Amino acid sequence: MKPPSTSSDPHGIADVCLVLEGTYPYVQGGVSSWVHQIITEMPDLTFAIFYLGSTREQASRRRYDIPSNVVVLEEVFLFEPLPDEALAPGKISAALKGEFYAALESVYLGTEPSARIEAFWQTLAQLEKIEAAGAEFTFGNLCRDHEAWQLLLKGCGEGGLLNESFIDFFWTLRYMHLPVWIALSARHRMPRARMYHSISTGYAGLMGAIAARRADAPYLITEHGLYTKERIAEISQATWIYDPPNRYLDLHSGLSPFKQLWINLFTFLGHVSYSSAQATIALFGGNHKLQQEFGADPARLAAIPNGIDPTRFDAARRKRETRLAAGFGGRIVIGFIGRVVPIKDVKTLIRAAGIVTAREPRAIFHIIGPTEENPEYYEECRLMAKLAGLEKKLLFLGSKNIREIIDTLDVCVLTSISEGLPLIILECYAAGVPCVCTDVGACRELIYGRTAEDKAIGPAGYLTGIGSPADTADALLRAIASPENVLKLGAAGRTRVERHYRQDEIMGIYRRYYTDHTWAGPQRITTGGNT
């Protein structure tokens, strides 16, 4: 059941609209935990949620109870089949159609990002003009209009794709544009709010930019990871994007042209998102360079880390310390807490587990987190562990309440190929659990400290290289060399959290963004409320 669709405000305007892609409330942990934290820590503010998901089936079960201050939850599914009427071309005058395709051509064939962004807004304005005239433009128009075919042929030639199959080119573009079209078609369903906050670029960033522009409202982006970077990494390894057997590779990227098309799309969505936001927040300053490379204005960048309330883990910390004071006992529990998906690189962890358990028989690995997001990858991991003879040494436990199981862990391990500032590391630190993690995102400063004062606290674990089972195994064996070492590393983590990652301070910063909109300043895009 959806929460109420109106707020206590007589005009039905929420204080903040969170624009989310594939996360809260249907995926547990990570970004979703952060979103839930934001909402529950500010009960006096009203929130609307605009959720963009893949298919309705994947959003069949909520992982969080929706707080009462969420007054709207609007859902859009980007890869659901379109109804037949949407696949048939709509009736539209030649003049309106010509204006629309002229603007669209500038989006696709333009060379300067700023000009392409302006052309995108002109294209959207033309779409609004068509609707205002009582005409209808559908996805079928994009697939069947003569003007669309002419643009397709032009793009194929100017994009250097004449040596590729035109049929493959057409179907790749059609599949690429389907989620964009579904998202744009849902723009009228965006909840009304005093400001809009997207928790990524991509489709969510696009819709946040559109909603803020239409409402003449402030627009904020927070990136936990870097969406464009993660999509490039995913697409580079993707098997669902067609690769011709005798493909011509992009000499710069080493990728086939069809994969490059997808990367170009997400890069452009990032440009639209960044250029529209009055502020873009990263979890740590190290991401600012890449954000600028992907189109962000350095003058609009800020860094705000994640935060937690460490006192919530006091009981778990005391229980662990008492247990470890008596030694490891019969087993040493190494925990992975996260989604079982490729970006977490669980396969590297499984290989590392084989090395560790061969050298330390007491070691046992608990894989804690949801497995249903990518069932195929989970099955591959499960089979891999079985073939390695690790069935009794590496257990997939599914989703668990972190506070109920964290005291059972001796060490936490993350083998991710990309991260922002993992909230799970802060939670482990609060309970005195040291961490071994790949050198990605903010993990280096979490392990060793950021400032001179922070570094003086000492290491709270060890860093490893990406995709290196041997490196991961070595770091884990060093961490569990003795109960005393585990306690020492864990104590440093607890101190680091208490001094530099307190939830009340972090929430105070976001509260100011939400209630005092002067940060948007003169950079606001003023459109008269309609685009």
Legacy VTK file of the C-alpha trace (Angstrom):
# vtk DataFile Version 3.0
C-alpha trace
ASCII
DATASET POLYDATA
POINTS 531 float
0.000 0.000 0.000
1.287 3.443 -0.887
1.660 6.114 1.779
-0.655 9.142 1.573
-0.185 11.165 -1.616
-0.479 14.572 0.019
1.456 16.228 2.815
0.297 18.356 5.705
1.023 21.370 3.524
-2.303 22.726 2.164
-0.793 22.883 -1.324
0.464 19.293 -1.205
4.111 20.276 -1.630
6.750 18.124 0.086
9.806 19.761 1.590
12.150 17.463 -0.359
11.684 15.101 -3.277
14.292 12.323 -3.299
14.876 10.962 -6.807
16.165 7.398 -6.501
17.290 4.792 -9.007
17.188 1.112 -8.108
17.653 1.610 -4.373
15.327 2.525 -1.502
12.955 1.034 -0.459
13.468 -2.152 -2.489
17.197 -2.806 -2.010
18.745 -3.231 1.414
21.934 -1.622 2.687
24.337 0.896 1.194
22.610 3.870 -0.392
19.208 2.650 0.802
20.347 2.670 4.434
21.565 6.222 3.962
18.248 7.329 2.428
16.313 5.746 5.296
18.637 7.476 7.732
18.039 10.866 6.095
14.255 10.475 6.260
14.006 9.094 9.794
16.456 11.607 11.252
14.324 14.535 10.026
10.762 13.634 11.082
9.691 17.273 10.998
10.323 17.486 7.225
8.103 15.903 4.588
9.620 13.806 1.822
8.394 12.641 -1.554
10.108 9.736 -3.291
10.322 9.338 -7.044
11.606 5.791 -7.550
13.024 4.601 -10.862
13.364 0.831 -11.105
14.000 -1.774 -13.747
10.846 -3.933 -13.677
7.860 -4.132 -11.389
8.767 -7.707 -10.487
12.084 -6.562 -8.978
10.205 -4.120 -6.764
7.760 -6.655 -5.391
9.069 -6.538 -1.829
9.972 -3.504 0.241
13.027 -3.861 2.452
12.114 -0.882 4.632
8.985 0.316 6.360
8.160 3.691 4.843
8.272 6.412 7.553
5.160 8.522 8.045
6.895 11.703 6.866
7.147 10.223 3.350
3.986 11.700 1.862
4.367 10.504 -1.745
5.937 7.420 -3.290
5.802 7.485 -7.085
7.224 4.520 -9.001
8.395 4.255 -12.614
9.732 1.067 -14.181
12.088 1.701 -17.055
12.231 -1.708 -18.712
8.579 -2.714 -18.696
7.058 -3.434 -22.145
5.223 -0.475 -23.657
1.507 -0.816 -24.417
0.548 -1.230 -28.076
-0.714 2.355 -28.357
2.710 3.686 -27.373
4.338 1.706 -30.185
2.039 3.181 -32.832
3.055 6.612 -34.205
0.936 9.468 -32.878
-0.704 12.048 -35.100
1.209 15.283 -35.275
1.532 18.146 -37.760
4.518 18.272 -40.085
5.554 21.650 -38.659
5.637 20.477 -35.053
7.369 17.285 -36.067
10.013 19.211 -38.002
10.789 21.486 -35.037
11.115 18.509 -32.718
13.509 16.560 -34.927
15.623 19.639 -35.668
16.243 20.029 -31.933
16.798 16.280 -31.474
19.399 16.263 -34.259
21.407 18.864 -32.348
21.354 16.607 -29.294
22.738 13.619 -31.175
25.065 15.203 -33.684
26.336 18.144 -31.658
29.981 18.114 -30.655
30.089 20.491 -27.680
28.531 19.208 -24.416
27.049 22.607 -23.515
25.393 22.940 -26.944
24.018 19.398 -26.722
22.598 20.101 -23.254
20.880 23.256 -24.501
19.525 21.275 -27.465
18.162 18.674 -25.034
16.154 21.344 -23.210
14.919 22.670 -26.553
13.850 19.147 -27.527
11.946 18.749 -24.277
10.325 22.153 -24.823
9.220 21.009 -28.290
7.701 17.890 -26.749
5.768 20.103 -24.321
4.643 22.254 -27.260
3.331 19.187 -29.082
1.346 18.116 -26.007
-0.010 21.649 -25.500
-1.279 21.599 -29.081
-3.302 18.461 -28.329
-1.129 16.305 -30.594
0.505 13.048 -29.584
4.125 11.998 -29.968
4.896 8.383 -29.018
7.809 6.000 -28.901
6.392 4.670 -32.151
7.183 8.015 -33.765
10.837 7.656 -32.775
10.895 4.207 -34.359
8.885 4.852 -37.526
8.835 8.539 -38.508
10.639 9.367 -41.742
12.499 12.136 -39.906
13.635 9.659 -37.255
14.981 7.317 -39.937
16.833 10.174 -41.620
18.423 11.102 -38.286
19.274 7.459 -37.675
21.027 7.186 -41.050
22.882 10.425 -40.451
23.981 9.289 -36.984
25.148 5.958 -38.359
27.320 7.678 -40.945
28.725 10.443 -38.774
29.244 8.007 -35.907
31.540 5.847 -38.017
29.203 2.847 -37.891
28.802 2.188 -41.602
30.830 -1.017 -41.303
28.422 -2.392 -38.691
25.090 -4.108 -39.197
22.413 -1.433 -39.524
19.849 -3.814 -37.998
22.022 -4.264 -34.912
22.556 -0.505 -34.777
18.806 0.130 -34.915
17.904 -2.363 -32.181
20.717 -1.173 -29.936
19.455 2.408 -30.185
15.862 1.345 -29.690
16.699 -0.557 -26.489
18.871 2.339 -25.265
16.121 4.867 -25.775
13.287 2.870 -24.255
14.165 3.648 -20.587
14.892 7.286 -21.431
11.521 7.602 -23.149
9.676 5.934 -20.260
11.413 8.251 -17.799
10.617 11.383 -19.829
6.999 10.262 -20.246
6.709 10.129 -16.443
7.869 13.727 -15.920
4.306 14.890 -15.268
4.127 12.429 -12.370
7.030 13.995 -10.505
5.858 14.973 -6.999
5.691 18.660 -6.155
8.433 19.738 -3.777
10.315 22.780 -2.566
13.581 21.202 -3.700
14.775 18.093 -5.527
17.599 15.793 -4.449
18.890 13.020 -6.737
21.071 10.335 -5.183
22.966 9.708 -8.444
23.232 11.000 -11.971
21.925 8.657 -14.702
18.159 8.368 -15.086
17.570 9.714 -11.570
19.829 12.686 -12.254
18.000 13.386 -15.499
14.580 13.350 -13.838
15.749 15.452 -10.911
17.080 18.043 -13.344
13.804 18.091 -15.286
11.635 18.342 -12.171
13.702 21.148 -10.638
13.707 23.086 -13.894
9.941 22.751 -14.350
9.285 23.829 -10.754
12.031 26.493 -10.670
13.274 24.789 -7.503
16.767 24.142 -6.101
18.424 20.938 -7.247
20.995 18.924 -5.299
22.894 15.762 -6.271
24.623 13.397 -3.847
26.830 10.691 -5.351
27.807 7.802 -3.125
29.786 6.220 -5.929
30.288 7.718 -9.373
27.369 6.589 -11.504
29.032 7.274 -14.869
32.213 5.483 -13.845
30.259 2.477 -12.571
28.178 2.254 -15.747
31.334 2.379 -17.880
32.823 -0.466 -15.827
29.591 -2.482 -16.095
29.173 -1.901 -19.831
32.804 -2.783 -20.555
32.191 -6.281 -19.150
28.547 -6.652 -20.158
27.393 -9.710 -22.096
23.881 -8.348 -22.682
25.140 -5.730 -25.165
25.590 -7.226 -28.611
29.201 -7.466 -29.804
29.634 -8.329 -33.485
31.953 -11.343 -33.993
34.218 -9.272 -36.268
33.778 -6.069 -34.400
35.574 -2.817 -35.102
36.943 -1.511 -31.825
37.060 2.104 -30.768
40.811 2.693 -30.837
40.637 4.963 -27.792
38.455 2.843 -25.504
39.030 -0.636 -26.903
35.277 -1.204 -26.863
32.890 -2.189 -29.620
30.773 0.649 -31.076
27.585 -0.710 -29.517
29.071 -0.594 -26.025
30.420 2.867 -26.788
26.890 4.006 -27.664
25.685 3.007 -24.209
28.621 4.751 -22.554
27.910 7.898 -24.568
24.312 7.843 -23.333
25.228 7.646 -19.643
27.956 10.243 -20.069
25.395 12.622 -21.584
22.882 11.955 -18.803
25.666 12.858 -16.374
26.329 16.117 -18.195
22.644 17.083 -18.032
22.498 16.207 -14.331
25.649 18.050 -13.278
24.908 21.162 -15.330
21.460 21.488 -13.736
22.458 21.037 -10.078
23.382 24.039 -7.974
25.456 21.702 -5.775
26.884 18.221 -6.269
28.062 16.352 -3.194
30.572 13.510 -3.106
31.246 11.399 -0.048
34.906 12.378 -0.164
37.000 14.930 -2.015
38.897 12.309 -3.983
35.891 11.887 -6.290
35.865 15.533 -7.369
38.458 15.077 -10.108
36.440 12.373 -11.829
33.210 14.322 -11.361
34.824 17.227 -13.195
35.973 14.902 -15.974
32.381 13.727 -16.331
31.083 17.304 -16.612
30.649 18.730 -13.092
31.445 22.379 -12.398
34.248 22.500 -9.785
32.674 25.603 -8.239
29.559 23.589 -7.354
31.265 20.573 -5.755
31.245 19.717 -2.059
32.209 16.708 0.069
30.081 15.324 2.920
30.935 11.877 4.344
28.478 9.312 5.631
27.840 9.302 9.346
26.421 7.024 12.027
25.508 7.047 15.697
28.296 4.876 17.184
26.454 4.435 20.499
23.934 2.152 18.760
26.723 -0.425 18.506
27.988 -0.152 22.077
26.468 -3.468 23.175
27.961 -5.303 20.200
31.369 -3.754 20.847
31.377 -4.799 24.512
30.305 -8.321 23.604
33.096 -8.653 21.012
35.750 -7.291 23.355
34.751 -9.749 26.074
34.807 -12.641 23.603
38.166 -11.706 22.056
39.781 -11.146 25.463
39.499 -14.910 25.887
41.034 -15.600 22.456
39.581 -16.675 19.117
38.288 -20.007 20.315
37.382 -22.638 17.749
36.732 -20.335 14.810
37.563 -16.939 13.333
34.635 -15.320 11.507
35.394 -13.122 8.505
32.291 -11.314 7.286
31.370 -9.836 3.930
28.334 -7.546 4.263
26.816 -6.308 1.030
24.893 -7.215 -2.090
26.056 -10.291 -3.987
26.543 -8.488 -7.301
29.475 -8.118 -9.732
30.519 -4.658 -8.562
31.225 -6.154 -5.108
33.490 -8.764 -6.765
32.464 -11.633 -4.521
34.367 -14.029 -6.779
37.686 -12.500 -5.733
36.605 -12.976 -2.119
35.835 -16.657 -2.753
39.280 -17.193 -4.241
40.837 -15.393 -1.266
38.798 -17.577 1.111
40.398 -20.672 -0.389
43.860 -19.290 0.390
42.965 -18.146 3.901
41.238 -21.330 5.019
44.138 -23.442 3.740
46.518 -21.505 5.988
44.170 -20.833 8.920
41.766 -23.779 9.446
39.752 -21.890 12.051
38.721 -19.231 9.517
35.131 -19.243 8.263
33.534 -16.763 5.866
29.991 -15.401 6.255
28.518 -13.738 3.139
25.770 -11.519 4.540
23.481 -9.616 2.215
20.762 -9.928 -0.438
21.307 -12.405 -3.266
18.226 -11.777 -5.398
19.375 -8.631 -7.215
21.494 -10.641 -9.656
20.440 -14.316 -9.326
22.746 -15.461 -12.122
25.815 -13.958 -10.440
24.792 -15.417 -7.078
24.480 -18.896 -8.594
27.896 -18.512 -10.204
29.375 -17.563 -6.820
27.641 -20.413 -5.037
28.851 -22.941 -7.624
32.353 -21.470 -7.506
32.506 -21.937 -3.722
31.219 -25.499 -4.066
33.791 -26.412 -6.715
36.518 -24.944 -4.507
35.438 -27.214 -1.659
34.375 -24.274 0.511
30.776 -25.318 1.199
31.445 -25.600 4.950
33.853 -22.693 5.070
31.987 -20.029 3.069
28.304 -19.621 3.920
25.760 -17.449 2.098
23.504 -16.271 4.927
21.276 -13.820 3.030
20.069 -10.528 4.478
20.473 -10.025 8.217
19.960 -7.240 10.719
23.501 -5.877 10.983
23.243 -4.938 14.644
22.147 -8.473 15.499
25.092 -10.226 13.856
27.981 -7.761 13.871
29.266 -8.885 17.276
29.879 -12.378 15.790
32.428 -11.020 13.295
36.141 -10.814 13.912
36.995 -8.971 10.680
34.953 -7.458 7.838
36.123 -7.706 4.218
35.084 -5.801 1.071
36.457 -6.694 -2.365
34.490 -4.094 -4.345
35.756 -2.735 -7.635
33.998 0.567 -6.914
32.738 2.250 -3.755
31.959 5.671 -2.413
32.244 5.774 1.355
30.833 2.429 2.515
28.422 2.850 5.400
29.095 -0.727 6.445
32.703 0.165 7.295
31.489 2.864 9.684
29.068 0.402 11.271
31.838 -2.149 11.690
34.109 0.456 13.233
31.402 1.476 15.703
31.287 -2.143 16.869
35.082 -2.365 16.972
35.334 -4.608 13.891
38.433 -3.898 11.743
38.087 -3.934 7.954
40.058 -5.241 4.998
38.956 -3.568 1.791
40.057 -2.705 -1.724
41.697 0.653 -2.337
38.633 2.265 -3.917
36.553 5.312 -3.084
37.114 6.648 0.408
38.413 3.334 1.775
42.005 4.577 2.061
41.069 7.459 4.333
38.699 5.228 6.293
41.482 2.724 6.960
44.412 5.078 7.508
42.835 8.493 8.166
42.456 11.651 6.125
44.076 14.485 8.078
47.259 14.392 10.177
45.121 14.222 13.318
43.054 11.403 11.850
46.124 9.436 10.721
47.572 9.683 14.225
44.735 7.416 15.424
46.409 4.550 13.576
45.180 2.033 10.964
41.814 0.355 11.435
42.529 -2.443 8.991
44.342 -3.024 5.713
43.937 -2.066 2.053
44.221 -4.454 -0.892
44.461 -4.198 -4.650
41.378 -4.609 -6.829
40.713 -8.132 -8.095
43.620 -9.679 -6.178
42.731 -12.819 -4.190
46.338 -13.191 -2.965
46.459 -9.592 -1.757
43.099 -9.966 -0.013
44.117 -13.242 1.625
47.410 -11.778 2.831
45.669 -8.773 4.386
43.097 -10.976 6.118
45.774 -13.250 7.548
47.644 -10.222 8.869
44.457 -8.884 10.452
43.651 -12.155 12.249
47.245 -12.842 13.270
46.119 -12.529 16.896
43.071 -11.470 18.947
45.185 -8.577 20.228
45.720 -7.267 16.690
41.996 -7.496 15.942
41.214 -5.518 19.106
43.869 -2.896 18.364
42.668 -2.305 14.799
39.043 -2.269 15.950
39.756 0.304 18.672
41.290 2.635 16.069
38.173 2.284 13.920
35.881 3.127 16.822
37.904 6.233 17.648
37.868 7.353 13.991
34.084 7.084 13.799
33.564 8.975 17.043
35.779 11.861 15.988
35.056 12.251 12.284
31.866 10.465 11.177
29.127 11.342 13.637
25.623 11.122 12.273
24.244 14.165 14.098
26.847 16.426 12.503
26.292 15.016 8.999
22.503 15.239 9.282
22.844 18.830 10.422
24.595 19.707 7.163
21.852 18.115 5.053
19.165 19.768 7.138
20.659 23.132 6.215
20.551 22.181 2.529
16.910 21.169 2.913
15.666 24.174 4.877
17.866 27.094 3.801
17.956 27.309 0.021
20.358 30.236 -0.182
23.046 27.746 -1.277
21.293 27.613 -4.654
21.866 31.358 -4.949
21.951 33.196 -8.274
22.926 30.015 -10.146
19.303 28.884 -10.084
17.832 28.159 -13.494
14.758 30.354 -13.830
12.274 29.224 -16.465
8.960 30.612 -15.312
8.110 27.173 -13.968
7.622 25.390 -17.283
9.960 23.874 -19.825
LINES 1 532
531 0 1 2 3 4 5 6 7 8 9 10 11 12 13 14 15 16 17 18 19 20 21 22 23 24 25 26 27 28 29 30 31 32 33 34 35 36 37 38 39 40 41 42 43 44 45 46 47 48 49 50 51 52 53 54 55 56 57 58 59 60 61 62 63 64 65 66 67 68 69 70 71 72 73 74 75 76 77 78 79 80 81 82 83 84 85 86 87 88 89 90 91 92 93 94 95 96 97 98 99 100 101 102 103 104 105 106 107 108 109 110 111 112 113 114 115 116 117 118 119 120 121 122 123 124 125 126 127 128 129 130 131 132 133 134 135 136 137 138 139 140 141 142 143 144 145 146 147 148 149 150 151 152 153 154 155 156 157 158 159 160 161 162 163 164 165 166 167 168 169 170 171 172 173 174 175 176 177 178 179 180 181 182 183 184 185 186 187 188 189 190 191 192 193 194 195 196 197 198 199 200 201 202 203 204 205 206 207 208 209 210 211 212 213 214 215 216 217 218 219 220 221 222 223 224 225 226 227 228 229 230 231 232 233 234 235 236 237 238 239 240 241 242 243 244 245 246 247 248 249 250 251 252 253 254 255 256 257 258 259 260 261 262 263 264 265 266 267 268 269 270 271 272 273 274 275 276 277 278 279 280 281 282 283 284 285 286 287 288 289 290 291 292 293 294 295 296 297 298 299 300 301 302 303 304 305 306 307 308 309 310 311 312 313 314 315 316 317 318 319 320 321 322 323 324 325 326 327 328 329 330 331 332 333 334 335 336 337 338 339 340 341 342 343 344 345 346 347 348 349 350 351 352 353 354 355 356 357 358 359 360 361 362 363 364 365 366 367 368 369 370 371 372 373 374 375 376 377 378 379 380 381 382 383 384 385 386 387 388 389 390 391 392 393 394 395 396 397 398 399 400 401 402 403 404 405 406 407 408 409 410 411 412 413 414 415 416 417 418 419 420 421 422 423 424 425 426 427 428 429 430 431 432 433 434 435 436 437 438 439 440 441 442 443 444 445 446 447 448 449 450 451 452 453 454 455 456 457 458 459 460 461 462 463 464 465 466 467 468 469 470 471 472 473 474 475 476 477 478 479 480 481 482 483 484 485 486 487 488 489 490 491 492 493 494 495 496 497 498 499 500 501 502 503 504 505 506 507 508 509 510 511 512 513 514 515 516 517 518 519 520 521 522 523 524 525 526 527 528 529 530
